[in-house]
Amino acid sequence: MRRWLVLLLLSTLATPARAAPAVYEIGPSSTRIGFAVDLLDISTVSGAFTRFTGRLALDLDAPQASRVAVSVDTQSFDIGWEPAYSLLRSDAYLDVLRWPALTFVTETVSPVDGTHVRLAGELTIRGITRPQTLDAVLEQRHWDPEAKAEVADFTVTGILHRSEFGMVSDSLLVADEVNLNIKARLQLAGTEPAP
């Protein structure tokens, strides 16, 4: 028994420690949180949130160790269609006076292939928390001479159902499904590649 414990200890010491995931701040300067919903099955209204904060712990070599947490200012949407502003802010939809933020926090990150992971977590809107799955794809990773750093471009997509968060008004006019499309660019730690 003692010999087994010694061998286990030696094997642990011989295993190189993994570096902790790099932590990045998420904000409007590097990320766009877009959404789209169909109206009457004949047109689509698109918009984006313009104020949000978040943190991403990213490990590109072991994506399952990555985590993300985002908080979005619910009043900050830009939709480009004036009649929608007061409606979306009302208690029938985002109810921004009672619920000024919506949040998403991952619980697990599961690799699908070399550039695609599935983010499973909890989405909270209007004080209601539901499980939510998002798909994140690494679009490209390259050296940016202007930033003088390596950058990574990600696309994150998903579908949420507004009825699950108590937004059931106008069901004959507005689709229940809301499509999310998030674009993010992260400046990675790295050195300039050799010429």
C-alpha positions in Angstrom: 0.0 0.0 0.0 2.8 2.4 0.9 4.6 1.6 -2.3 1.4 2.4 -4.3 1.1 5.8 -2.6 4.7 6.6 -3.3 4.3 5.8 -7.0 1.1 7.9 -7.2 2.9 10.8 -5.6 5.8 10.5 -8.0 3.5 10.3 -11.0 1.7 13.4 -9.8 4.9 15.3 -9.4 6.1 14.2 -12.8 3.0 15.6 -14.5 3.5 19.1 -15.7 1.0 21.6 -14.2 -1.5 23.1 -16.7 -1.5 26.8 -16.9 -4.7 28.5 -15.8 -7.0 29.7 -18.5 -6.3 33.3 -19.7 -9.0 35.7 -18.4 -10.4 38.3 -20.8 -12.8 41.2 -20.2 -15.8 41.2 -22.5 -17.3 44.5 -23.6 -18.8 46.4 -26.6 -15.3 47.4 -27.9 -14.6 43.8 -28.9 -18.0 42.0 -28.9 -21.4 42.5 -30.5 -24.4 40.8 -29.0 -27.0 40.6 -31.7 -30.5 39.2 -31.8 -33.3 38.8 -34.4 -36.9 37.8 -34.3 -39.5 37.1 -37.0 -42.7 39.2 -37.4 -45.7 37.6 -39.0 -43.4 35.1 -40.7 -42.8 37.8 -43.4 -40.1 40.0 -42.0 -37.3 39.9 -39.4 -36.4 42.6 -36.9 -32.7 42.6 -35.9 -30.9 44.5 -33.1 -28.1 44.4 -30.7 -27.3 45.3 -27.1 -24.8 48.1 -26.7 -23.9 48.0 -23.0 -22.7 44.8 -21.3 -19.8 43.5 -19.2 -18.4 40.0 -18.8 -15.4 37.8 -18.2 -14.1 34.9 -20.3 -11.7 32.4 -18.9 -10.4 30.9 -22.2 -8.2 27.9 -22.7 -7.9 27.1 -26.5 -5.9 24.0 -25.8 -8.4 22.6 -23.3 -11.7 24.3 -24.2 -13.6 22.3 -21.6 -11.8 24.3 -18.9 -13.1 27.6 -20.4 -15.9 29.6 -18.7 -17.9 32.8 -19.5 -20.1 35.1 -17.5 -21.9 38.1 -19.1 -24.3 40.7 -17.8 -26.3 42.8 -20.3 -28.0 46.2 -19.6 -31.6 45.4 -20.8 -32.2 49.1 -21.7 -29.3 49.3 -24.1 -30.7 47.6 -27.1 -30.5 49.3 -30.5 -33.1 47.9 -32.9 -33.5 50.7 -35.5 -37.3 50.6 -35.4 -38.8 53.3 -33.2 -42.2 51.7 -32.4 -40.3 48.7 -30.8 -38.4 50.7 -28.2 -41.2 51.4 -25.7 -42.7 48.0 -26.3 -39.5 46.1 -25.6 -38.9 48.1 -22.5 -42.4 47.5 -21.1 -43.4 44.9 -18.6 -44.8 42.8 -21.4 -41.3 42.2 -22.7 -38.0 43.0 -21.0 -39.5 44.9 -18.1 -36.4 47.0 -17.8 -37.4 49.0 -14.7 -37.8 45.9 -12.6 -35.1 43.8 -14.3 -32.3 46.1 -15.5 -29.9 43.2 -16.4 -30.0 39.8 -18.0 -27.2 37.4 -17.4 -25.6 34.2 -18.8 -23.2 32.0 -16.9 -21.7 28.8 -18.3 -21.7 25.6 -16.3 -20.0 23.3 -18.8 -18.1 23.7 -22.1 -18.1 20.6 -24.4 -15.9 20.4 -27.4 -17.7 19.4 -30.6 -14.7 19.5 -32.9 -11.4 21.3 -33.3 -13.0 24.8 -33.6 -16.5 24.3 -32.2 -17.7 24.0 -28.6 -21.1 23.9 -26.9 -21.7 26.2 -24.0 -24.3 25.0 -21.5 -25.3 27.4 -18.8 -28.0 29.4 -17.2 -29.7 32.4 -18.8 -31.6 34.8 -16.6 -34.1 37.3 -18.0 -36.8 39.1 -16.0 -35.7 37.3 -12.9 -36.4 33.9 -14.5 -33.5 31.5 -14.9 -33.6 28.7 -17.6 -31.0 26.4 -19.0 -29.5 27.7 -22.2 -27.1 26.2 -24.8 -25.0 28.2 -27.2 -22.7 27.1 -29.9 -19.3 28.9 -30.2 -17.1 28.6 -33.2 -13.5 29.8 -33.5 -13.6 31.5 -37.0 -10.0 32.4 -37.2 -6.9 33.0 -35.2 -4.2 35.2 -36.7 -1.6 37.8 -36.0 -3.0 41.4 -36.1 -0.2 43.8 -37.1 -2.2 46.8 -35.8 -2.8 45.4 -32.4 0.7 43.8 -32.4 -0.9 40.7 -31.0 -2.5 37.4 -31.9 -6.3 37.7 -32.1 -9.1 35.2 -32.2 -12.5 35.7 -33.8 -15.5 33.8 -32.4 -19.1 33.5 -33.5 -21.6 32.4 -30.9 -25.2 31.4 -31.8 -28.2 30.1 -30.1 -32.0 30.2 -29.9 -34.0 31.2 -26.9 -37.8 31.1 -26.5 -39.2 34.4 -25.1 -42.2 32.6 -23.6 -39.9 30.7 -21.2 -39.1 34.1 -19.7 -42.7 35.3 -19.4 -42.8 37.3 -22.6 -46.0 35.9 -24.1 -47.5 39.1 -25.5 -48.3 39.4 -29.3 -47.8 35.7 -29.9 -49.7 36.0 -33.2 -47.4 38.7 -34.4 -44.0 38.0 -32.9 -42.3 34.7 -33.1 -41.4 32.9 -29.9 -37.9 32.1 -31.1 -35.3 34.7 -30.7 -32.1 34.1 -32.6 -28.8 35.1 -31.0 -25.7 36.0 -33.0 -22.7 37.1 -31.1 -19.4 38.2 -32.6 -16.3 38.5 -30.5 -12.7 39.3 -31.1 -10.1 38.6 -28.4 -6.6 39.8 -28.3 -4.6 36.8 -27.2 -1.3 36.8 -25.3 1.4 35.8 -27.8 4.5 36.8 -29.6 4.9 37.9 -33.2 5.4 35.0 -35.6 8.7 34.6 -37.2 8.9 36.0 -40.8 
